[in-house]
Amino acid sequence: MVAWTCEMPLKAQLNEAPIHYFDLQSVVNPAAVGADKWMHLRAEGTLSFAGAQRHPRTFYVAADAPLPLSRQQHGVGLQWMRHQLDLSTQQQVVLQYAYRFPLGKGALAAGAQIGLLTETFDGEKLDPSQPHNPAWPTSKATEHAMTMGVGVCYVQPLWFAGFAVHALNAPTLQLTPAYAVTHKPLYSLVGGYDMRFRNPHLTLKMSALLQATQKKFRADVTARMVYQRDKKQVYGGLTYSPTHAVTALVGGTFHGVVLGYHYEYYTSSSNLREGRHGCFVGYQIEFNVGSQRRGRHQSIRIL
């Protein structure tokens, strides 16, 4: 997860986190990988301003699992991200590791990640009739850089909390002598709580994500009502980001796969088309660390 803007020289802004951050916790915090006995496979795709030309597109794919060592104390993860905005494309591939140990009624984990960040600007598609920054490349330019991050998290049966720093090394990608992209550290604080009811099939899941760079800040607060019976599950909810957006969430478990849809409406816009919509897909496979046997499970746990 990184941040960027389009000025000269470029400095980082706050990048949009996954809408389903509560399920894609390894994207927000490397300490979240391998948190249980499941190998998780998750993906989210989001389109912004779908009615506009060259609309922003963001995709996340994440996988994580416990290592078959020392009673699930170790976890590993692999993550891929792609963000495209107009002529700029940003991609990131990340390897993650976490170590956890029991503490009180839960478990405390510390994690780290290292990845390859790629920035591409397709100057060949510049429209010469339109005004543009003279520092922009006039041909297709690509640059690579290493990125690092760290995080900690604590998980109990009914609540969790975590803190992470991304782009810890503040990488700079110099596409041309006059055009550079700098990624400043991004700080993330995430937490959640499950509220139980007399009806054992209903759970209200509250969660929040706070993200900040040196100059930008965003907060997301989410409430989801989850109905679960046997191996079937449906949910619906809302996310509110002050001064930014309101998001509707709906989804459920279908044949062992969780499918979710979301639509984020920007509160600064009067046009319903000027928002983000997309989907989430999740699946998990049981990873029996003790005997190293794997088996399928018919639903994914929504965190």
Helices and strands as residue ranges (DSSP letters): H 25-28, G 30-32, E 38-48, E 57-66, E 74-85, E 88-103, E 106-122, G 123-125, E 140-155, E 159-166, E 172-176, E 179-182, E 186-196, E 202-212, E 217-229, E 232-241, E 245-254, E 257-266, E 275-288, E 293-296
